[in-house]
Amino acid sequence: MRGAANPYHKIPMDRREAESGERIFLFKIIQSDREGKVRGHPYRILAIPERITLFEFAGEICHAFHLGFDHLFGFYDNCKNFYQSPEGYELFADNPETREGKLRPEFKGVVKIPVSRAFKETGKKMLFLLDYGDECYLRVELKEIRDPDARKLYPRMEESVGKAVPHPLGQRLVFRS
């Protein structure tokens, strides 16, 4: 799919200055493995406006790690075993084709939920799981909430450490056409 027919054509997002009164959420995203280990793994620090949705945030994460963004995904508060998460946000909930078959109907969607609702306080960690088949794990932690810097455009990558571990999803980038 190309152009406006592609639902992902705005991922990554257009960069913009923060709006008046808007806060910036500073996230550390660490590439992880199935067991939740993160020590020595590559990471990115992203500065995200508080009003962007979890869907848009997921696109920014995928872009930062050179992952494709054409698979289902979710955010889960149990970073080691997402099946045992009492809190979660899934693209399943937003997709009419998958809504009926959701394993966890209590989980909310990602298309309309802003990051400020899912990450209410610093220190909160969630697992970002991309593609339930090949399973790409990234641990997301809210490190800081701050005022925006003047004349900087957001969302933005503040820091990139280490080369992202190759993943099958990296071969199918579907960002802008």
C-alpha positions in Angstrom: 0.0 0.0 0.0 1.2 3.5 -0.8 0.2 7.0 0.2 -2.8 7.9 2.3 -4.3 4.4 1.8 -1.5 3.0 4.0 -2.5 3.4 7.7 1.1 3.7 8.7 2.1 6.5 6.2 2.5 9.0 9.1 5.0 6.8 11.0 7.4 8.1 11.9 5.5 11.2 12.8 6.1 14.6 11.5 8.4 16.5 13.8 7.0 19.7 15.4 7.7 22.1 18.2 5.9 21.3 21.5 2.6 23.0 22.1 2.2 25.5 24.9 2.0 23.8 28.2 2.8 20.4 26.7 5.3 18.2 28.7 8.0 16.0 27.2 8.3 12.4 28.3 11.9 11.1 28.2 11.9 7.3 27.6 14.8 4.8 27.7 14.0 1.9 25.4 16.3 -1.1 25.7 16.3 -4.0 23.2 15.7 -7.1 25.3 15.4 -10.9 25.0 12.7 -13.3 25.8 13.9 -13.6 29.5 13.8 -9.8 29.9 17.6 -9.3 30.1 18.8 -5.9 29.1 22.3 -5.5 30.5 24.7 -4.7 27.6 21.9 -4.5 25.1 21.5 -1.5 22.7 19.2 1.3 23.8 17.7 4.6 22.7 16.6 7.6 24.6 13.5 9.2 23.0 11.9 12.5 23.9 8.1 12.2 23.2 5.4 14.8 23.6 2.9 13.6 26.2 -0.1 13.8 23.8 1.1 11.4 21.2 -0.7 8.0 21.2 0.8 4.7 22.0 0.3 3.8 18.4 2.5 6.7 17.3 5.0 6.0 20.1 5.3 2.4 18.8 6.1 3.7 15.4 8.8 5.9 16.8 10.3 2.9 18.7 10.3 0.8 15.6 11.9 3.6 13.6 14.6 4.1 16.2 15.5 0.4 16.1 15.0 -0.1 12.3 12.1 -2.5 12.7 9.2 -2.9 10.4 5.9 -1.5 11.6 3.5 -3.9 9.9 2.8 -6.3 12.7 0.5 -6.4 15.8 2.0 -5.2 19.0 1.3 -4.4 22.6 2.6 -2.7 25.8 2.6 -4.8 28.9 3.4 -4.0 32.5 5.1 -7.4 33.2 8.4 -7.1 31.4 9.4 -10.7 31.8 6.1 -12.5 31.0 3.5 -10.5 29.1 0.9 -13.3 29.6 0.9 -12.4 33.3 0.4 -8.7 32.8 -2.5 -7.1 34.7 -2.2 -4.0 32.6 -1.8 -3.9 28.9 -2.5 -2.0 25.7 -2.8 -3.9 22.4 -3.4 -3.1 18.8 -5.8 -6.1 18.9 -8.3 -3.9 20.7 -8.3 -1.4 17.9 -8.6 -3.8 15.0 -12.1 -5.0 14.2 -10.7 -8.2 12.6 -9.0 -9.2 15.8 -11.1 -7.7 18.5 -13.4 -10.7 18.7 -10.4 -13.1 19.3 -8.6 -11.1 21.9 -7.1 -13.2 24.7 -7.3 -10.3 27.1 -10.5 -8.3 26.4 -9.8 -6.0 29.4 -6.8 -4.5 27.7 -7.3 -1.2 26.0 -6.2 -0.2 22.5 -3.3 1.9 21.4 -4.7 4.2 18.7 -6.5 6.7 21.0 -4.5 6.3 24.3 -1.9 9.0 24.9 1.5 8.0 26.4 0.6 10.2 29.4 -2.3 7.9 30.3 -0.2 4.7 30.1 2.9 6.2 31.7 1.7 8.3 34.6 4.8 8.5 36.7 8.6 8.3 36.2 10.1 4.9 36.7 7.2 3.1 35.1 8.4 0.2 32.9 6.5 -1.7 30.3 7.4 -4.3 27.7 6.9 -3.4 24.1 6.2 -6.6 22.2 6.2 -6.4 18.4 5.0 -9.3 16.3 3.6 -12.2 18.3 5.1 -14.7 15.9 8.8 -13.6 15.7 8.5 -11.7 19.0 10.7 -8.6 19.3 11.1 -7.4 22.9 11.9 -3.9 24.0 11.8 -2.6 27.6 10.3 0.9 27.8 11.0 3.0 30.9 9.8 6.6 31.6 12.9 8.3 33.0 11.8 11.9 33.2 9.0 14.3 32.6 10.2 17.8 31.6 9.4 21.0 29.8 10.2 21.1 26.1 13.4 22.8 24.9 12.7 25.9 22.8 12.9 25.5 19.1 13.5 21.7 19.2 11.3 19.4 17.2 9.6 16.4 18.8 9.5 13.5 18.9 13.3 13.2 18.8 16.0 10.7 19.6 18.2 12.1 22.4 20.7 9.3 22.5 21.5 6.1 20.6 23.8 3.5 22.2 24.8 0.3 20.5 23.8 -1.2 17.2 20.3 -2.7 17.2 20.3 -6.5 17.2 19.2 -7.7 13.8 15.7 -9.0 13.8 13.6 -10.5 11.0 11.3 -7.5 11.2 14.1 -5.1 10.2 13.8 -6.4 6.7 10.3 -5.1 6.1 10.3 -1.4 6.7 7.1 0.2 5.7 7.5 3.7 6.8 6.9 6.6 4.3 6.4 5.7 0.7 
